[in-house]
């Protein structure tokens, strides 16, 4: 241990200005599907923990000073299932000595100390002081296991030097130079990043990480091998080539963008929705402006008044906005809701083709789920989302589903008349999924945990009562099993695979499960793999499963906004996974988690990212944008002929809360 003289990290926080560590002042869900950088200096650290309970409460971490020294302070009082952290380092680090000098500012509650062998923030060791004991804890997903503990008296006035020696599978824990205990555990072999953590006010003055010269050489070799492997992987795929830049002038928005064929031919047009928040955060978003443009940025038509206020794009919900040929006249219409009306707009001109008032909110407000202040704010329904479905059993979908925030759904026919209504006893989630599961030619509706028949009656319900489903992916994705399943993510209730009778086949508690996709990410394996991310709490961990839901790997790329959409980039039947548009922490990864395609570092917008086949050669382009501009990337070898064309989520049912899929043909999602 004395041979460990090479410093991997030395942090005394002196290069931080007095003040707050960068954070999202709104503490919003925007980072679920937007890449956002918090303003300010982060040094070599990142904060991976966010909670909606933070609303209006300021930063988790602040930098203070006394007698010329700087201290990083954690200032929240948190429940045990959320552990505020600041993390630094590399997952390749191993066989190191970590020193953290700290004091706890309130000894009556909570824990504080160091993280070590951190593969991600839900897969780490923590050496902490808690309840007048010192303990080594394994934190994995939603579980927390004390590996060893011993009494240790401490006060709010004393600083202590915590030291952890990691040597292969052995961890020796010391305080102020005195050994307390040693533990053998597999997590130590994995190694990983390091950090500081506290669930109540605590002050940190110093962190150092030391390795031997021999292990430093090994680490550099591992980094070289990883970089070499990444470059070899990237050489197998065409690079990104910029195809087009579009000036969004004053009508830019966040992920409230739709694609369609407004002019009735094969060319794509783009529809952008801006919104205003009303009453309470995102509960009653109002569409303030809809702009239709071509791929050169020319405005085809515009409804409402555009605004350059960024608030008009930041919304952690869907807008009732779809682009679809609802009347089968060969031209896509824009279907939306505004000021208490459902509108069907001519895609060519924006003229109103049909309109109808939204249904009255005639239920007892006390019986509604998710209503702020226990009072529905408007006399008519303010739609929170919209999808195209086929409850009528026609040759093509022509019905419209609208919903309020979390309780009621309404099925409308193509004349905008209400066919049926369902008031749920469980949270409806964000974006119910319509699919024919019994082969009668009519769609059933997976509405949160409830499955509804095509007439809106209850068919079955999952044995889950709390939280809500964020995203749903259907499919015959299991190897050796031709049955249809639903892969769903349900916040604190985890990632689940559910059969068409509502039975849960697989469940994994991974924190707040947020997004899910299914694709042919590992072409050498049978079936289709599943990719999942989490958000609230310990956010941004990517989990990867085989076709049966068995975990394969997990990673944390330190950035939010991971959309994990399957991308048909090469056109050979394989899929890559779109993270975000950041040049180094984003890009497309393969089924091993290796970055296969990188975004150029060319100043492109990074807030939003989506994939869609713009060119028509069946391979996907990548569209990135912010409030000011939109850039479109294609393959450097574009176009190519006779390449693989997968079946993907239809463009006419766009949503921020839809799970994504990529299958060879429709048979994987039909009865």
N, C-alpha and C positions, 0 to 999 in steps of 0.2 A: 504493500500500500504506500510505503514511503517513496516508491519509485514513480508515483504519479505526479509528474511535474509539468506536464503539458496542459495548458489551460484551453479548454474548449469554449468556456464562457466565464467572463468576470463582469458582474453587474453591481454597481453601487448607486445607480439611478441619478448620478450627477449630471448626465447629459440631458435629463428631463427638466423642463421648466416647472416651476411650482404651479399646480393646477390639476385639471382632470385628465386622466388617461382617456384617449379618444373613445367615443361611444355614440350610439344612435339616440339622440335626445328624445325622439318620439317613441322609442321602444316598440316599434310596429312590426307587423308581419311582412313588411315589404321585402325583406331579405329572403323570404321563402322562394321567390322566383325573380328577384332583381339582384344584380351584383352591385353592392353599395360599399364605398370606402368611407369609414368614419374620418372626419376631419381632425388633423393634429398629428403630432409626432408619436410613433409607437416604438421606435428603436428596433430592437430585435425580438419584440414580444407581440403576441396577439391575445385578444380576449375572446374565448370561444363560447361564452355563456351569455344568454339573453333570456329575458322573461317578460311576458306581458304584465306581470305584477310590478315591474319596474316603472310603469307609466307615471311620468311626472316626478320621478324621484331622483333624477340626476345620475351621475356616474357611479359605477361600482368601485372604481379605483381612483385614488387621488395621490398626487405627489406633494409631500409636506417637507418642511426643513426645520432643523434645530442644530444650533452650534456649527453651522456649515455643512452638516450632513443632510442628505436627502433620504426620504423614506417613501416607499410605495405602500399606501394604506388601502386595505379592503374595508368598505364602509357599509356593507349591507348585512342585515340579519336574515338568513335564508333557511328554508326548510331543508331537511336532510337529503332530499332527493335532488337538490340542486347545489352544486359546489362551485362557487365563483373561483376562477383560476386566471392566471396569466401564464402563458406557455412560451417557451423558447427552445431552440435546438433542432435536432434532427432525429428521425425515427431510427437511423442507422447507429446512433450513439449507443455504446454498451461498455461494460466493465469500467465504470467511472466512479469517482467520488464526488458527491454533491454536498455542498455546505450552504446552509441558509441561516442567516442571523435574523431573529425576529422576536417580537413580543406580542402577547395577546392583550388587548385593551379591555376585555371584559371576560373574566374567568368563570362567570356563572352559566355560560351557555356556549354551544357550538364548538368548532374545531378550527385549528390553523396549523399550517406547516408547509411541507414541500410535496410536489409531485415528482415521481421518478419512474423510469421505464414506461413512459407514456407513449403508447402507440397511437392513441387518440384520447380525448378527454373522458370517454366512457370505457376506457381500457387502459388503466393505469394503476400504479402503486401510489399510496399516499402515506407519508410518515408525518403524523400529526400529534399535537397535544389536544386532549379533550377530557374534561371532567377529572382533572388532576391525574391523568395517566398519559403515557406515551404509547402510541400504537402504530403498527404497520397494517395498512388496510389495502385490500385488493378491491378496486372499484371496476366492475364490469357490467356494462349496460345498466339495468335497473337494480342490480344487486350490489351489496357492499359487505365484504367478508373480512373480519378482523383476523389477521394471520398470527399476530403476537401483540401482547400489551403488557405493560408493567406500570406500577404507580410512579408518578413523578409530580412533585409539588412545584407549582409555578404561580407567579402573581402578575398583576397587570403592570407592575413597575419594572420588571426585570426582562432584559434581553437574554435570549439563549441561542447558542450555536447548535443547530441540528445538523448532524452529519450522517450520510448514508454511504456505505462502501458496497458497491455492487461488483461481484466477482463470479462470473458464470451464473449458477443458480443460487448463489448465496448473497444475502443482504445483511450487513451488520449495521445496526442503528445505534448512534451515539448522541449524547447531549453534553455540551461543554467538555468534550474530550473523554468522557467516560462511556464505555460500552454498556448498553442496556440489554440488548439481546441480538441474536442472529436468527435468520429465517431462511430456509431453502424454499424457493418457489420458481415455477416455470416462467413467470412474468419477467424475472430478472434476466433470464437467458435472452429474451426478446430484445431487451434494452428499449431505448426510445428517448423521447424528448424529456425535458425537465420543466419545473415551474413552481409557482407559489400558489397556495390555496387557502381560503378561509371562508367560513360560513357566518362569521360575525366580525366586528371591527378588530383588525390586527395590523401590525406595522412591520414592514420588512426593510432591512437595511442593506443586505448583502446576499448575493448568490454567486457561487463559483462552481465550476465543473472541471475536474482534473482527470487526465488519463496518463498512462505510461507512454513513453516514446514508442514502444512496440505496438501498443493498441492504437496510437495515433496513426502510425504507418498503415495498420490494418484498416482503419477507418477510411483513410484516403484511398486505399485500394478499392474498398467497397463502393465509395462514391464514384470512382472512375469506372468500375464495372457497371454500376447503375446507369451512369451517363452513356456509356458505350452501348448498353442494351437499349436504352431509350432511342439513341440515334439509329441503331439498327432497325428498330421497330418503325421509326418515322420514315425510313427509306423505303418501306414496303407500301407506303400510301402516297398518293399525290398530294402535294402541298396545296395550301390555300392560295387562291389568286383573286385579287379584288376585281369584281365585275362592275360594280356601280356604286355611286354615292348619290344619296337623295337628300336634299335640303328640306327639313320639316318646318321651316319658317316658324310660324306661331301656332301650329296645330299639332305639335309633337305630344307624345304621351308615353306612359309606361307600357306594361304588357297588355294594353287594351287595343291590340292591333288584330285585324282580321284580313284574310286573303280570299279573293274570289274572282269570278269571271263576270264582272258587271256588264261588259260590252258584248257578251255572247260568243266570244271566240276563245282560242287557246291561251291568249295572253292573260297574265295575272294583273289584277288591280288590288289596291290596298285600301282598307278602311280603318281609320284611326278614331278612337273615341276618347274625348276628354270628359271629366266628370267633376262635380262638386259634392263635397261631403255635407250631410245635413243631420241635425239633431245630435247624433252621437257617433263620432268616428266614422266607420264605414257601414253603419247599419242601414242607411237609406241613401245610397249614392244616387245622384241625379246626373244624367247625361246632359252635359252643357253644350257639347259640340261634336258633330260627326263630320269627318272630312274624307272624301273619296279621291284617291289620286292614282295616276298611272305610275309605271316604273321609272319614269323620268321626273317624277315629282310634280307633274302638272295636275292642278286641281280640276277634277271632273265636276264635282259639286260639293256643297258644304251646307250643313244644317246647323243652325245655332251660331254662336259667336265664339271664335277661338280665343285662347288666353295663353300668355307666356308664363303664368304662375305654375311652378312645379307641383303645387298641391293638386292640380288638375290631372296629374298622372299617377300620383302616389295613392294607391288604394289596395288594401289587402283583401280584395274580394273580386268577384266578377261583375261586369256590366251586362245588362240584358242587350246583347248585340251579336247577331249572327248574319252571315252572308250565305244565301241559299236560294236556289230557284224553286221557291215554294209553290208557284203556280204552273210550273213546267212549260214556260213559254220560251225557253232557250236562253234566258238572261237571268243572272243571279239578282235577287232582291236583297235589300238590307232590311233586316227585321230587328226592331228595337222597341224600347219603351221609354217614354219621356212625358213628364207632367201628367201622370195618371192615365196615359194612353198607350196601347200597343199600336205600333206603326209598321206597315209594310211599305217600304220605299222602293221606287223604281231605281234599279242599279245604275241606269244610264243617266238619269237626271236628278234623282233625289226626290222627285215628286211623290206625293202620298198616293198609293194605289188602294190601300185599305187602312182603316183605323177603327179602333174600338176602345172603350173605356176599360181600364183594368178592373177586376172584381172588387167589390166592397170588402173591407175588413170587418166582417160582421160577427166575429167570434168574441167571446168573453176574453178580454186581454189577459186576465189572470191565468188562462189555460194555455197561453202561447209560450213557446220555448224561445229563449234568446232575445226577448224584447227589452231594450233598455228602459229603465225606470218602470217596468211592468205596465207600460202603456204604449200601444201601437200609435205612432205619431200621426198617421194620415188616415183619412176615411177610406181611401182606396189603396189597394196593394201597391207598394213600391217594389217592383221586381228586382231581385238580387242577382238572378241569373236566368239563363234561357237556353233551351236546347231543342233541336229538331228531332221528332220521333215519329213512330208509326203505330199508334194505338188503334187506328181505324182499320188496319188490315188491307190497305191499298197497295198497289204495285210499287209505289215509292213513298218515302216518308213525306207527309204533308201536314202533320200536327205539330203544335208548338207547346212546349212545357215551360211554364214560368214558376218561380218560387219566391217566397219571401226569404228573409235572412236564414232562419233555421227551423221553421215549423210547418209551413203549408206549401203544397204544390197544386198547380192548376193545369189541367190539360185543355188546350184550345184546338178546335179544328181549323181548317185553312180559311174559314170565314171569320175567325177570331171569336167564335162562340165557345163558352165553357162546356166541355164534355163531362168533366168530373173534377172533383176537388178532394184532396186528402189532407187532413190535419193530423200530423204525426204525434205520437206519444213519446218519440225519441227524436233526438236532433237529426235533421235531414242531411246534414253535411253541406258541402258547397255545390257539388255538381252531380246529381243523381245520374245513373247510367241506364239507358233504355236499350233492351235487347230481347229478342224472341228466344226464350229458353225452352219452350215446349213444342215448337214447330207448328203453331196454329196460324202463322202469318201475321201475328200481332205482337207488338213489343210488350214485355213486362218491364217493370221499373225497379231497379235497386236504388231505393231512396234512403240513404243512410244505412241503418241496420235492418230496415224493413224491405221485403220484396213485395211489390204490388202487382196485381193482375192488370191486364190491359184496360179494365174498366175502373181502376183505381181502388179496388178492394184489396185487403191485406191477404197475402198468400202465405208468408212466413216471416219470422223475425229471428235475427241472430241472438244468441244468449249474451248480449253485451248491452249495458244500460247507459254508460256515461261517455263523455266526450263525443266526438263525431268523426265520420269518415271524410277524409280530405280528398283522396283519389281512389279510383277504381280502374282495374284493367281486367277484362275478360279474356278467356282464351283456352285453347287446348295446348297448353305449354309444357305439361309434364311428360317426360320421356316414358314410353311404355304404357301410357294411360290416355285414352282418347276422350275422356270425359272433359266437359267444360267446367272451368273453375274461375273464381274471381280472386285476383290479388288486390288487397286493399290496405291502405294505411289509415290508422285511426287515432292519431295523436298519442295520448298516454296509454291507449289500449293496444298500441303496437302495430306491427306488420302481421297480416293474416292472409292465409289462403283458405277460401270458403267454397264449398260445393254448391250446386244449384238447388239444394234443399236447406241451405243456411247452416250446415254443419261446418264448424271450424276444423280444418285438417292440419294446419300449421299455424303457429303463433310465436312471435319473437318480440319481446319487450325491449325496444332499442331507444328508450327515451320517447320524445314526441315524434312519432313516425309521420312524415310529411308528404313525401313524393315517392312514386313507384313507376317503373317501366319494365317492359318485357321485350326482349329481342334475341337475335341469334348472335350473342356476344362472344360465344365460344364455339365456333363452327365445328371443332373437332369433337364436341360433346353432343350427346343426344338431347332432344328437347330444346327448350328456350330458357335462357337465364333471366333472373330477376334482379333489378337494381333498385335500391331504396335509400332515401336520405331522411334525416331528422332535422328539426329546426329548434323549436322552443326548448329552453334549458340548455343542454350541451349540444349545440347546433353544428350542422355541416358535416357530420360523419356519413360517409357513403358505405352502405352495406351491400354485399354481393352474394347472391344465392344461386344454387343450381336449380334445375327445373322442378325439383321436388320441394324446394324451400330449405334445403340444407345449406348453412353458411359456408362460403368459400373464402372470402377475404373482406377486409374493411380498411378504409383509409380516411384520413382527414386532410383536406388540402388547404385549410386555414382561410378559406374564402366562402362567402355565402352566395346565394343566387344560383345554386347548382340545379339546373333543370333536368338533368339526367335523361334527356330525350334520345331514343335510338336514331342513329344517323346512317343512312345508306350512302356511304362516302365512296367506297371502292367499286360498288356495283357487282360484287361477286357472291352475294348471298349472306355476307357477314354484316354485322352492325357494330358501330362504335357508339360511345356514350358522350353526349355533349354535356360538359360541366357548365362553364360560363365563358365569357368572352375575354377574360384576362389573358394577356400574352404569355405569362409564365405559369400561373396557378389555374388557368382554365384550359380550353381546348377540348379535344376529343381523346378519350381514353379507350383502351381495348378491354377485353374480358379478363385481363390480368391486372388491370389498374394502371398500366403503363400509358403515358401520354404518347399517342400515336400521331396526332396532327395538332400543330400549334398555330395559334393566331399570330400573324405578323405583328411586330411591335411598331406600328405605323400610325399611331394616334387615333385608331378607330374607337367609336363609342363602345362602352363595355357594360352599360346598365342592363340591357336586355339582349337575349339571344333566342333564336328559334331556327328550326330547319324546315325547309319545304323545297320541293322540286320546282324551281323557277324556270330552268332552261327547257325542261321537258325531255331530257335524256334518261329519266327515271331516277337518276342519282340526286341526292339532296344538296341544295345550296344552304349556306348558313347566313341568316339575316341577323344583324346586330344593330342596335339603335339606342339612343337616349332621347331627351326632349328636343334636341337640335337637329340631329341628322340620323340617317339610316344608311348602313353600308351592307352590301351583299357580296359574299365570297362564294366562289365556285372552285372546282378542282383545276389544278394547273393543266391537266390533260383533257379538259372539257372542250367539246362534247365527245361522247363515245356512243357507239351504236350497240344495240343488242345486249344491253346489260340488265341485270336483275332488277325487277320492279316489285317491291313488297307492298302488301296491304297495310295501310297505316290509319291512324285515327282520322276520320274525315274532316276536311277543313271547315265544313259548315257547322261543326260543333266544337268551336274553339272555347277554351277556358283556361284560366290560370290554375285550375284545380282538376285537371283531367290527367289520369295516368296515361302514359304513352305505350304503344305497342308497334311491333313490326313483324308481320307474318308473311309467308310465301303467297298465300291466297286467302279468300274469304272463308274457306272451310274451317279455319281455325277459330272463327268467332260466330259461326252460324249453327243452328240446331242440328 
